[in-house]
């Protein structure tokens, strides 16, 4: 897997920052992304990648939030 660097890395970081509005108190951007996916019609489950128990627990906590029309 090629790791982004230079301009490609900067572009990805800018795109991530544009999504920060999805974060809610007590939930990070990854959780907001999972929450958004789960709200989509026809999506019954998501398969997130977790490398640690802490990441897995954070992913599971994503189902506790709501997605608003905003």
N, CA, C and O atoms as a Tripos MOL2 file, in Angstrom:
@<TRIPOS>MOLECULE
protein
  280   279    70     0     0
PROTEIN
NO_CHARGES

@<TRIPOS>ATOM
      1 N           0.8410   -1.1760    0.0000 N.3       1 UNK1
      2 CA          0.0000    0.0000    0.0000 C.3       1 UNK1
      3 C           0.8880    1.2420    0.0000 C.2       1 UNK1
      4 O           1.8260    1.3510    0.7900 O.2       1 UNK1
      5 N           0.5830    2.1560   -0.8810 N.am      2 UNK2
      6 CA          1.3580    3.3830   -0.9860 C.3       2 UNK2
      7 C           0.8390    4.4230    0.0030 C.2       2 UNK2
      8 O          -0.3500    4.7420    0.0100 O.2       2 UNK2
      9 N           1.7140    4.9370    0.8160 N.am      3 UNK3
     10 CA          1.3500    5.9480    1.8060 C.3       3 UNK3
     11 C           1.4160    7.3230    1.1430 C.2       3 UNK3
     12 O           2.4230    7.6580    0.5190 O.2       3 UNK3
     13 N           0.3520    8.1220    1.2700 N.am      4 UNK4
     14 CA          0.3720    9.4470    0.6430 C.3       4 UNK4
     15 C           1.4270   10.3410    1.2830 C.2       4 UNK4
     16 O           1.6890   10.2640    2.4830 O.2       4 UNK4
     17 N           2.0230   11.1840    0.4580 N.am      5 UNK5
     18 CA          3.0270   12.1210    0.9440 C.3       5 UNK5
     19 C           2.9030   13.4090    0.1340 C.2       5 UNK5
     20 O           2.2500   13.4410   -0.9090 O.2       5 UNK5
     21 N           3.5230   14.4420    0.6190 N.am      6 UNK6
     22 CA          3.5510   15.7090   -0.1040 C.3       6 UNK6
     23 C           2.1710   16.2670   -0.3820 C.2       6 UNK6
     24 O           1.3420   16.3650    0.5220 O.2       6 UNK6
     25 N           1.9210   16.6370   -1.6430 N.am      7 UNK7
     26 CA          0.6460   17.2360   -2.0410 C.3       7 UNK7
     27 C          -0.5230   16.2880   -1.8360 C.2       7 UNK7
     28 O          -1.6090   16.7200   -1.4490 O.2       7 UNK7
     29 N          -0.3170   15.0080   -2.0890 N.am      8 UNK8
     30 CA         -1.4120   14.0360   -1.9150 C.3       8 UNK8
     31 C          -1.8230   13.9440   -0.4540 C.2       8 UNK8
     32 O          -3.0110   13.8680   -0.1410 O.2       8 UNK8
     33 N          -0.8460   13.9510    0.4340 N.am      9 UNK9
     34 CA         -1.1440   13.9080    1.8610 C.3       9 UNK9
     35 C          -1.8840   15.1830    2.2720 C.2       9 UNK9
     36 O          -2.8830   15.1180    2.9890 O.2       9 UNK9
     37 N          -1.4060   16.3180    1.8290 N.am     10 UNK10
     38 CA         -2.0400   17.5850    2.1600 C.3      10 UNK10
     39 C          -3.4930   17.6300    1.6800 C.2      10 UNK10
     40 O          -4.3720   18.0930    2.4070 O.2      10 UNK10
     41 N          -3.7430   17.1560    0.4740 N.am     11 UNK11
     42 CA         -5.1040   17.1250   -0.0600 C.3      11 UNK11
     43 C          -6.0050   16.2340    0.7920 C.2      11 UNK11
     44 O          -7.1410   16.6040    1.0890 O.2      11 UNK11
     45 N          -5.5110   15.0780    1.1800 N.am     12 UNK12
     46 CA         -6.3140   14.1850    2.0230 C.3      12 UNK12
     47 C          -6.6090   14.8100    3.3760 C.2      12 UNK12
     48 O          -7.7270   14.7000    3.8800 O.2      12 UNK12
     49 N          -5.6290   15.4580    3.9610 N.am     13 UNK13
     50 CA         -5.8450   16.1110    5.2490 C.3      13 UNK13
     51 C          -6.8710   17.2390    5.1330 C.2      13 UNK13
     52 O          -7.6880   17.4230    6.0360 O.2      13 UNK13
     53 N          -6.8380   17.9850    4.0480 N.am     14 UNK14
     54 CA         -7.8260   19.0420    3.8290 C.3      14 UNK14
     55 C          -9.2270   18.4530    3.7050 C.2      14 UNK14
     56 O         -10.1840   19.0080    4.2450 O.2      14 UNK14
     57 N          -9.3510   17.3440    3.0070 N.am     15 UNK15
     58 CA        -10.6680   16.7020    2.8580 C.3      15 UNK15
     59 C         -11.1860   16.2050    4.1960 C.2      15 UNK15
     60 O         -12.3780   16.3140    4.4850 O.2      15 UNK15
     61 N         -10.3030   15.6660    5.0050 N.am     16 UNK16
     62 CA        -10.7070   15.2050    6.3330 C.3      16 UNK16
     63 C         -11.2130   16.3790    7.1560 C.2      16 UNK16
     64 O         -12.2410   16.2630    7.8220 O.2      16 UNK16
     65 N         -10.5190   17.4930    7.1240 N.am     17 UNK17
     66 CA        -10.9310   18.6700    7.8920 C.3      17 UNK17
     67 C         -12.3070   19.1700    7.4560 C.2      17 UNK17
     68 O         -13.0560   19.6960    8.2790 O.2      17 UNK17
     69 N         -12.6480   19.0180    6.1890 N.am     18 UNK18
     70 CA        -13.9550   19.4500    5.6970 C.3      18 UNK18
     71 C         -15.0830   18.6020    6.2750 C.2      18 UNK18
     72 O         -16.2430   19.0110    6.2330 O.2      18 UNK18
     73 N         -14.7630   17.4380    6.8080 N.am     19 UNK19
     74 CA        -15.7780   16.5440    7.3700 C.3      19 UNK19
     75 C         -15.9160   16.6720    8.8870 C.2      19 UNK19
     76 O         -16.7680   16.0170    9.4890 O.2      19 UNK19
     77 N         -15.0980   17.4960    9.4970 N.am     20 UNK20
     78 CA        -15.1190   17.6220   10.9590 C.3      20 UNK20
     79 C         -16.4800   18.0730   11.4900 C.2      20 UNK20
     80 O         -16.7920   17.8220   12.6540 O.2      20 UNK20
     81 N         -17.2930   18.7280   10.6690 N.am     21 UNK21
     82 CA        -18.6120   19.1790   11.1250 C.3      21 UNK21
     83 C         -19.4980   17.9990   11.5220 C.2      21 UNK21
     84 O         -20.4960   18.1850   12.2190 O.2      21 UNK21
     85 N         -19.1510   16.8020   11.0930 N.am     22 UNK22
     86 CA        -19.9320   15.6150   11.4340 C.3      22 UNK22
     87 C         -19.7040   15.1480   12.8650 C.2      22 UNK22
     88 O         -20.5210   14.4090   13.4150 O.2      22 UNK22
     89 N         -18.6050   15.5710   13.4660 N.am     23 UNK23
     90 CA        -18.2950   15.1430   14.8230 C.3      23 UNK23
     91 C         -19.3150   15.7050   15.8120 C.2      23 UNK23
     92 O         -19.8370   16.8050   15.6310 O.2      23 UNK23
     93 N         -19.5790   14.9520   16.8250 N.am     24 UNK24
     94 CA        -20.4720   15.3780   17.9030 C.3      24 UNK24
     95 C         -19.7330   15.2080   19.2140 C.2      24 UNK24
     96 O         -18.7280   14.5000   19.2780 O.2      24 UNK24
     97 N         -20.2280   15.8540   20.2620 N.am     25 UNK25
     98 CA        -19.6010   15.7020   21.5750 C.3      25 UNK25
     99 C         -19.5010   14.2230   21.9340 C.2      25 UNK25
    100 O         -20.4840   13.4840   21.8690 O.2      25 UNK25
    101 N         -18.3150   13.8150   22.3090 N.am     26 UNK26
    102 CA        -18.1160   12.4380   22.7400 C.3      26 UNK26
    103 C         -17.9060   11.4530   21.6020 C.2      26 UNK26
    104 O         -17.7090   10.2650   21.8560 O.2      26 UNK26
    105 N         -17.9440   11.9130   20.3460 N.am     27 UNK27
    106 CA        -17.7120   11.0080   19.2210 C.3      27 UNK27
    107 C         -16.7310   11.6380   18.2430 C.2      27 UNK27
    108 O         -16.8050   12.8320   17.9510 O.2      27 UNK27
    109 N         -15.8130   10.8200   17.7450 N.am     28 UNK28
    110 CA        -14.8010   11.3170   16.8200 C.3      28 UNK28
    111 C         -15.2610   11.1660   15.3680 C.2      28 UNK28
    112 O         -16.3760   10.7140   15.1060 O.2      28 UNK28
    113 N         -14.4000   11.5460   14.4390 N.am     29 UNK29
    114 CA        -14.7560   11.5230   13.0260 C.3      29 UNK29
    115 C         -15.0010   10.1020   12.5110 C.2      29 UNK29
    116 O         -15.8980    9.8870   11.6950 O.2      29 UNK29
    117 N         -14.2260    9.1510   12.9730 N.am     30 UNK30
    118 CA        -14.4450    7.7580   12.5550 C.3      30 UNK30
    119 C         -15.8240    7.2790   12.9980 C.2      30 UNK30
    120 O         -16.5290    6.6170   12.2360 O.2      30 UNK30
    121 N         -16.2030    7.6110   14.2140 N.am     31 UNK31
    122 CA        -17.5240    7.2310   14.7150 C.3      31 UNK31
    123 C         -18.6240    7.9390   13.9320 C.2      31 UNK31
    124 O         -19.6520    7.3370   13.6220 O.2      31 UNK31
    125 N         -18.4150    9.2020   13.6120 N.am     32 UNK32
    126 CA        -19.4020    9.9460   12.8190 C.3      32 UNK32
    127 C         -19.5660    9.3100   11.4420 C.2      32 UNK32
    128 O         -20.6800    9.2210   10.9240 O.2      32 UNK32
    129 N         -18.4730    8.8750   10.8590 N.am     33 UNK33
    130 CA        -18.5330    8.2220    9.5460 C.3      33 UNK33
    131 C         -19.3220    6.9280    9.6150 C.2      33 UNK33
    132 O         -20.1550    6.6570    8.7510 O.2      33 UNK33
    133 N         -19.0640    6.1330   10.6360 N.am     34 UNK34
    134 CA        -19.8080    4.8730   10.8050 C.3      34 UNK34
    135 C         -21.2850    5.1550   11.0380 C.2      34 UNK34
    136 O         -22.1520    4.4760   10.4880 O.2      34 UNK34
    137 N         -21.5610    6.1630   11.8600 N.am     35 UNK35
    138 CA        -22.9480    6.5370   12.1430 C.3      35 UNK35
    139 C         -23.6600    6.9400   10.8600 C.2      35 UNK35
    140 O         -24.8010    6.5400   10.6290 O.2      35 UNK35
    141 N         -22.9850    7.7390   10.0150 N.am     36 UNK36
    142 CA        -23.5780    8.1770    8.7560 C.3      36 UNK36
    143 C         -23.8510    6.9720    7.8500 C.2      36 UNK36
    144 O         -24.9260    6.8700    7.2590 O.2      36 UNK36
    145 N         -22.9050    6.0850    7.7460 N.am     37 UNK37
    146 CA        -23.0960    4.8910    6.9070 C.3      37 UNK37
    147 C         -24.2990    4.0700    7.3700 C.2      37 UNK37
    148 O         -25.0860    3.5950    6.5510 O.2      37 UNK37
    149 N         -24.4340    3.9070    8.6700 N.am     38 UNK38
    150 CA        -25.5390    3.1130    9.2050 C.3      38 UNK38
    151 C         -26.9000    3.7440    8.9680 C.2      38 UNK38
    152 O         -27.9140    3.0460    8.9920 O.2      38 UNK38
    153 N         -26.9430    5.0440    8.7410 N.am     39 UNK39
    154 CA        -28.1970    5.7480    8.4740 C.3      39 UNK39
    155 C         -28.6360    5.6530    7.0140 C.2      39 UNK39
    156 O         -29.7550    6.0450    6.6840 O.2      39 UNK39
    157 N         -27.7840    5.1440    6.1460 N.am     40 UNK40
    158 CA        -28.1030    5.0910    4.7180 C.3      40 UNK40
    159 C         -29.1050    3.9740    4.4290 C.2      40 UNK40
    160 O         -28.9700    2.8690    4.9550 O.2      40 UNK40
    161 N         -30.1110    4.2570    3.5940 N.am     41 UNK41
    162 CA        -31.0930    3.2280    3.2390 C.3      41 UNK41
    163 C         -30.3830    2.0250    2.6000 C.2      41 UNK41
    164 O         -29.4950    2.1830    1.7630 O.2      41 UNK41
    165 N         -30.7790    0.8770    2.9980 N.am     42 UNK42
    166 CA        -30.2190   -0.3370    2.4200 C.3      42 UNK42
    167 C         -28.9440   -0.8180    3.0920 C.2      42 UNK42
    168 O         -28.4720   -1.9170    2.8050 O.2      42 UNK42
    169 N         -28.3810   -0.0120    3.9830 N.am     43 UNK43
    170 CA        -27.1770   -0.4350    4.7020 C.3      43 UNK43
    171 C         -27.6260   -1.0630    6.0140 C.2      43 UNK43
    172 O         -28.2610   -0.4130    6.8450 O.2      43 UNK43
    173 N         -27.2920   -2.3150    6.1830 N.am     44 UNK44
    174 CA        -27.7060   -3.0310    7.3890 C.3      44 UNK44
    175 C         -26.5620   -3.2080    8.3640 C.2      44 UNK44
    176 O         -26.7870   -3.3830    9.5620 O.2      44 UNK44
    177 N         -25.3370   -3.1630    7.8660 N.am     45 UNK45
    178 CA        -24.1790   -3.2550    8.7420 C.3      45 UNK45
    179 C         -22.9730   -2.6670    8.0150 C.2      45 UNK45
    180 O         -22.9640   -2.5510    6.7900 O.2      45 UNK45
    181 N         -21.9810   -2.3070    8.7750 N.am     46 UNK46
    182 CA        -20.7110   -1.8490    8.2150 C.3      46 UNK46
    183 C         -19.6160   -2.7150    8.8200 C.2      46 UNK46
    184 O         -19.7650   -3.2470    9.9200 O.2      46 UNK46
    185 N         -18.5390   -2.8450    8.1050 N.am     47 UNK47
    186 CA        -17.4100   -3.6420    8.5920 C.3      47 UNK47
    187 C         -16.2060   -2.7060    8.7220 C.2      47 UNK47
    188 O         -15.4280   -2.5500    7.7810 O.2      47 UNK47
    189 N         -16.0620   -2.0870    9.8900 N.am     48 UNK48
    190 CA        -14.9390   -1.1670   10.0750 C.3      48 UNK48
    191 C         -13.6540   -1.9360   10.3460 C.2      48 UNK48
    192 O         -13.6860   -3.0710   10.8220 O.2      48 UNK48
    193 N         -12.5510   -1.3220   10.0470 N.am     49 UNK49
    194 CA        -11.2630   -1.9260   10.3620 C.3      49 UNK49
    195 C         -10.8050   -1.4490   11.7250 C.2      49 UNK49
    196 O         -10.6740   -0.2450   11.9440 O.2      49 UNK49
    197 N         -10.5660   -2.3430   12.6180 N.am     50 UNK50
    198 CA        -10.0710   -2.0050   13.9480 C.3      50 UNK50
    199 C          -8.8170   -2.8190   14.2090 C.2      50 UNK50
    200 O          -8.8050   -4.0360   14.0210 O.2      50 UNK50
    201 N          -7.7730   -2.1510   14.6390 N.am     51 UNK51
    202 CA         -6.5080   -2.8400   14.9100 C.3      51 UNK51
    203 C          -6.2840   -3.0660   16.3940 C.2      51 UNK51
    204 O          -5.4230   -3.8510   16.7910 O.2      51 UNK51
    205 N          -7.0690   -2.3690   17.2120 N.am     52 UNK52
    206 CA         -6.9170   -2.5240   18.6600 C.3      52 UNK52
    207 C          -8.2930   -2.6880   19.2930 C.2      52 UNK52
    208 O          -9.3180   -2.4020   18.6740 O.2      52 UNK52
    209 N          -8.2930   -3.1480   20.5270 N.am     53 UNK53
    210 CA         -9.5490   -3.2850   21.2640 C.3      53 UNK53
    211 C         -10.1740   -1.9030   21.4630 C.2      53 UNK53
    212 O         -11.3950   -1.7580   21.4020 O.2      53 UNK53
    213 N          -9.3450   -0.8980   21.6980 N.am     54 UNK54
    214 CA         -9.8530    0.4650   21.8960 C.3      54 UNK54
    215 C         -10.5700    0.9670   20.6400 C.2      54 UNK54
    216 O         -11.6240    1.5960   20.7390 O.2      54 UNK54
    217 N         -10.0080    0.6930   19.4690 N.am     55 UNK55
    218 CA        -10.6620    1.0940   18.2180 C.3      55 UNK55
    219 C         -11.9710    0.3480   18.0400 C.2      55 UNK55
    220 O         -12.9620    0.9370   17.6070 O.2      55 UNK55
    221 N         -11.9930   -0.9240   18.3620 N.am     56 UNK56
    222 CA        -13.2150   -1.7050   18.2570 C.3      56 UNK56
    223 C         -14.2970   -1.1410   19.1770 C.2      56 UNK56
    224 O         -15.4510   -1.0040   18.7710 O.2      56 UNK56
    225 N         -13.9290   -0.8190   20.4040 N.am     57 UNK57
    226 CA        -14.8960   -0.2520   21.3470 C.3      57 UNK57
    227 C         -15.4080    1.1050   20.8640 C.2      57 UNK57
    228 O         -16.5910    1.4110   21.0110 O.2      57 UNK57
    229 N         -14.5240    1.9110   20.2900 N.am     58 UNK58
    230 CA        -14.9470    3.2110   19.7530 C.3      58 UNK58
    231 C         -15.9060    3.0170   18.5800 C.2      58 UNK58
    232 O         -16.8900    3.7460   18.4590 O.2      58 UNK58
    233 N         -15.6280    2.0460   17.7210 N.am     59 UNK59
    234 CA        -16.5140    1.7700   16.5880 C.3      59 UNK59
    235 C         -17.8910    1.3340   17.0620 C.2      59 UNK59
    236 O         -18.9060    1.7620   16.5120 O.2      59 UNK59
    237 N         -17.9270    0.4970   18.0630 N.am     60 UNK60
    238 CA        -19.2050    0.0240   18.6000 C.3      60 UNK60
    239 C         -20.0050    1.1900   19.1870 C.2      60 UNK60
    240 O         -21.2300    1.2280   19.0700 O.2      60 UNK60
    241 N         -19.3140    2.1340   19.8140 N.am     61 UNK61
    242 CA        -19.9850    3.2870   20.4140 C.3      61 UNK61
    243 C         -20.6320    4.1940   19.3680 C.2      61 UNK61
    244 O         -21.4720    5.0250   19.7140 O.2      61 UNK61
    245 N         -20.2620    4.0520   18.1180 N.am     62 UNK62
    246 CA        -20.8330    4.8910   17.0550 C.3      62 UNK62
    247 C         -22.3330    4.6910   16.9070 C.2      62 UNK62
    248 O         -23.0260    5.6000   16.4510 O.2      62 UNK62
    249 N         -22.8430    3.5470   17.2710 N.am     63 UNK63
    250 CA        -24.2820    3.3060   17.0950 C.3      63 UNK63
    251 C         -25.1200    4.0880   18.0950 C.2      63 UNK63
    252 O         -26.3460    4.1250   17.9830 O.2      63 UNK63
    253 N         -24.4700    4.7130   19.0740 N.am     64 UNK64
    254 CA        -25.2070    5.4800   20.0900 C.3      64 UNK64
    255 C         -25.6070    6.8700   19.6260 C.2      64 UNK64
    256 O         -26.3950    7.5320   20.3010 O.2      64 UNK64
    257 N         -25.0890    7.3300   18.4970 N.am     65 UNK65
    258 CA        -25.3930    8.6800   18.0340 C.3      65 UNK65
    259 C         -26.4680    8.7090   16.9750 C.2      65 UNK65
    260 O         -26.8950    7.6720   16.4660 O.2      65 UNK65
    261 N         -26.8990    9.9120   16.6520 N.am     66 UNK66
    262 CA        -27.8940   10.1180   15.5980 C.3      66 UNK66
    263 C         -27.3030   11.0090   14.5210 C.2      66 UNK66
    264 O         -26.4340   11.8390   14.7920 O.2      66 UNK66
    265 N         -27.7770   10.8320   13.3120 N.am     67 UNK67
    266 CA        -27.3950   11.6950   12.2040 C.3      67 UNK67
    267 C         -28.5740   12.6200   11.9390 C.2      67 UNK67
    268 O         -29.7140   12.1740   11.8060 O.2      67 UNK67
    269 N         -28.2850   13.9050   11.8650 N.am     68 UNK68
    270 CA        -29.3490   14.8680   11.5910 C.3      68 UNK68
    271 C         -29.2810   15.3090   10.1270 C.2      68 UNK68
    272 O         -28.2990   15.0360    9.4360 O.2      68 UNK68
    273 N         -30.3020   15.9750    9.6720 N.am     69 UNK69
    274 CA        -30.3420   16.4590    8.2960 C.3      69 UNK69
    275 C         -29.2750   17.5100    8.0280 C.2      69 UNK69
    276 O         -28.9160   17.7460    6.8740 O.2      69 UNK69
    277 N         -28.7680   18.1390    9.0740 N.am     70 UNK70
    278 CA        -27.7180   19.1480    8.9220 C.3      70 UNK70
    279 C         -26.5270   18.5330    8.2700 C.2      70 UNK70
    280 O         -25.5250   19.2130    8.0480 O.2      70 UNK70
@<TRIPOS>BOND
     1     1     2 1
     2     2     3 1
     3     3     4 2
     4     3     5 am
     5     5     6 1
     6     6     7 1
     7     7     8 2
     8     7     9 am
     9     9    10 1
    10    10    11 1
    11    11    12 2
    12    11    13 am
    13    13    14 1
    14    14    15 1
    15    15    16 2
    16    15    17 am
    17    17    18 1
    18    18    19 1
    19    19    20 2
    20    19    21 am
    21    21    22 1
    22    22    23 1
    23    23    24 2
    24    23    25 am
    25    25    26 1
    26    26    27 1
    27    27    28 2
    28    27    29 am
    29    29    30 1
    30    30    31 1
    31    31    32 2
    32    31    33 am
    33    33    34 1
    34    34    35 1
    35    35    36 2
    36    35    37 am
    37    37    38 1
    38    38    39 1
    39    39    40 2
    40    39    41 am
    41    41    42 1
    42    42    43 1
    43    43    44 2
    44    43    45 am
    45    45    46 1
    46    46    47 1
    47    47    48 2
    48    47    49 am
    49    49    50 1
    50    50    51 1
    51    51    52 2
    52    51    53 am
    53    53    54 1
    54    54    55 1
    55    55    56 2
    56    55    57 am
    57    57    58 1
    58    58    59 1
    59    59    60 2
    60    59    61 am
    61    61    62 1
    62    62    63 1
    63    63    64 2
    64    63    65 am
    65    65    66 1
    66    66    67 1
    67    67    68 2
    68    67    69 am
    69    69    70 1
    70    70    71 1
    71    71    72 2
    72    71    73 am
    73    73    74 1
    74    74    75 1
    75    75    76 2
    76    75    77 am
    77    77    78 1
    78    78    79 1
    79    79    80 2
    80    79    81 am
    81    81    82 1
    82    82    83 1
    83    83    84 2
    84    83    85 am
    85    85    86 1
    86    86    87 1
    87    87    88 2
    88    87    89 am
    89    89    90 1
    90    90    91 1
    91    91    92 2
    92    91    93 am
    93    93    94 1
    94    94    95 1
    95    95    96 2
    96    95    97 am
    97    97    98 1
    98    98    99 1
    99    99   100 2
   100    99   101 am
   101   101   102 1
   102   102   103 1
   103   103   104 2
   104   103   105 am
   105   105   106 1
   106   106   107 1
   107   107   108 2
   108   107   109 am
   109   109   110 1
   110   110   111 1
   111   111   112 2
   112   111   113 am
   113   113   114 1
   114   114   115 1
   115   115   116 2
   116   115   117 am
   117   117   118 1
   118   118   119 1
   119   119   120 2
   120   119   121 am
   121   121   122 1
   122   122   123 1
   123   123   124 2
   124   123   125 am
   125   125   126 1
   126   126   127 1
   127   127   128 2
   128   127   129 am
   129   129   130 1
   130   130   131 1
   131   131   132 2
   132   131   133 am
   133   133   134 1
   134   134   135 1
   135   135   136 2
   136   135   137 am
   137   137   138 1
   138   138   139 1
   139   139   140 2
   140   139   141 am
   141   141   142 1
   142   142   143 1
   143   143   144 2
   144   143   145 am
   145   145   146 1
   146   146   147 1
   147   147   148 2
   148   147   149 am
   149   149   150 1
   150   150   151 1
   151   151   152 2
   152   151   153 am
   153   153   154 1
   154   154   155 1
   155   155   156 2
   156   155   157 am
   157   157   158 1
   158   158   159 1
   159   159   160 2
   160   159   161 am
   161   161   162 1
   162   162   163 1
   163   163   164 2
   164   163   165 am
   165   165   166 1
   166   166   167 1
   167   167   168 2
   168   167   169 am
   169   169   170 1
   170   170   171 1
   171   171   172 2
   172   171   173 am
   173   173   174 1
   174   174   175 1
   175   175   176 2
   176   175   177 am
   177   177   178 1
   178   178   179 1
   179   179   180 2
   180   179   181 am
   181   181   182 1
   182   182   183 1
   183   183   184 2
   184   183   185 am
   185   185   186 1
   186   186   187 1
   187   187   188 2
   188   187   189 am
   189   189   190 1
   190   190   191 1
   191   191   192 2
   192   191   193 am
   193   193   194 1
   194   194   195 1
   195   195   196 2
   196   195   197 am
   197   197   198 1
   198   198   199 1
   199   199   200 2
   200   199   201 am
   201   201   202 1
   202   202   203 1
   203   203   204 2
   204   203   205 am
   205   205   206 1
   206   206   207 1
   207   207   208 2
   208   207   209 am
   209   209   210 1
   210   210   211 1
   211   211   212 2
   212   211   213 am
   213   213   214 1
   214   214   215 1
   215   215   216 2
   216   215   217 am
   217   217   218 1
   218   218   219 1
   219   219   220 2
   220   219   221 am
   221   221   222 1
   222   222   223 1
   223   223   224 2
   224   223   225 am
   225   225   226 1
   226   226   227 1
   227   227   228 2
   228   227   229 am
   229   229   230 1
   230   230   231 1
   231   231   232 2
   232   231   233 am
   233   233   234 1
   234   234   235 1
   235   235   236 2
   236   235   237 am
   237   237   238 1
   238   238   239 1
   239   239   240 2
   240   239   241 am
   241   241   242 1
   242   242   243 1
   243   243   244 2
   244   243   245 am
   245   245   246 1
   246   246   247 1
   247   247   248 2
   248   247   249 am
   249   249   250 1
   250   250   251 1
   251   251   252 2
   252   251   253 am
   253   253   254 1
   254   254   255 1
   255   255   256 2
   256   255   257 am
   257   257   258 1
   258   258   259 1
   259   259   260 2
   260   259   261 am
   261   261   262 1
   262   262   263 1
   263   263   264 2
   264   263   265 am
   265   265   266 1
   266   266   267 1
   267   267   268 2
   268   267   269 am
   269   269   270 1
   270   270   271 1
   271   271   272 2
   272   271   273 am
   273   273   274 1
   274   274   275 1
   275   275   276 2
   276   275   277 am
   277   277   278 1
   278   278   279 1
   279   279   280 2
@<TRIPOS>SUBSTRUCTURE
     1 UNK1         2 RESIDUE 1 A UNK
     2 UNK2         6 RESIDUE 1 A UNK
     3 UNK3        10 RESIDUE 1 A UNK
     4 UNK4        14 RESIDUE 1 A UNK
     5 UNK5        18 RESIDUE 1 A UNK
     6 UNK6        22 RESIDUE 1 A UNK
     7 UNK7        26 RESIDUE 1 A UNK
     8 UNK8        30 RESIDUE 1 A UNK
     9 UNK9        34 RESIDUE 1 A UNK
    10 UNK10       38 RESIDUE 1 A UNK
    11 UNK11       42 RESIDUE 1 A UNK
    12 UNK12       46 RESIDUE 1 A UNK
    13 UNK13       50 RESIDUE 1 A UNK
    14 UNK14       54 RESIDUE 1 A UNK
    15 UNK15       58 RESIDUE 1 A UNK
    16 UNK16       62 RESIDUE 1 A UNK
    17 UNK17       66 RESIDUE 1 A UNK
    18 UNK18       70 RESIDUE 1 A UNK
    19 UNK19       74 RESIDUE 1 A UNK
    20 UNK20       78 RESIDUE 1 A UNK
    21 UNK21       82 RESIDUE 1 A UNK
    22 UNK22       86 RESIDUE 1 A UNK
    23 UNK23       90 RESIDUE 1 A UNK
    24 UNK24       94 RESIDUE 1 A UNK
    25 UNK25       98 RESIDUE 1 A UNK
    26 UNK26      102 RESIDUE 1 A UNK
    27 UNK27      106 RESIDUE 1 A UNK
    28 UNK28      110 RESIDUE 1 A UNK
    29 UNK29      114 RESIDUE 1 A UNK
    30 UNK30      118 RESIDUE 1 A UNK
    31 UNK31      122 RESIDUE 1 A UNK
    32 UNK32      126 RESIDUE 1 A UNK
    33 UNK33      130 RESIDUE 1 A UNK
    34 UNK34      134 RESIDUE 1 A UNK
    35 UNK35      138 RESIDUE 1 A UNK
    36 UNK36      142 RESIDUE 1 A UNK
    37 UNK37      146 RESIDUE 1 A UNK
    38 UNK38      150 RESIDUE 1 A UNK
    39 UNK39      154 RESIDUE 1 A UNK
    40 UNK40      158 RESIDUE 1 A UNK
    41 UNK41      162 RESIDUE 1 A UNK
    42 UNK42      166 RESIDUE 1 A UNK
    43 UNK43      170 RESIDUE 1 A UNK
    44 UNK44      174 RESIDUE 1 A UNK
    45 UNK45      178 RESIDUE 1 A UNK
    46 UNK46      182 RESIDUE 1 A UNK
    47 UNK47      186 RESIDUE 1 A UNK
    48 UNK48      190 RESIDUE 1 A UNK
    49 UNK49      194 RESIDUE 1 A UNK
    50 UNK50      198 RESIDUE 1 A UNK
    51 UNK51      202 RESIDUE 1 A UNK
    52 UNK52      206 RESIDUE 1 A UNK
    53 UNK53      210 RESIDUE 1 A UNK
    54 UNK54      214 RESIDUE 1 A UNK
    55 UNK55      218 RESIDUE 1 A UNK
    56 UNK56      222 RESIDUE 1 A UNK
    57 UNK57      226 RESIDUE 1 A UNK
    58 UNK58      230 RESIDUE 1 A UNK
    59 UNK59      234 RESIDUE 1 A UNK
    60 UNK60      238 RESIDUE 1 A UNK
    61 UNK61      242 RESIDUE 1 A UNK
    62 UNK62      246 RESIDUE 1 A UNK
    63 UNK63      250 RESIDUE 1 A UNK
    64 UNK64      254 RESIDUE 1 A UNK
    65 UNK65      258 RESIDUE 1 A UNK
    66 UNK66      262 RESIDUE 1 A UNK
    67 UNK67      266 RESIDUE 1 A UNK
    68 UNK68      270 RESIDUE 1 A UNK
    69 UNK69      274 RESIDUE 1 A UNK
    70 UNK70      278 RESIDUE 1 A UNK
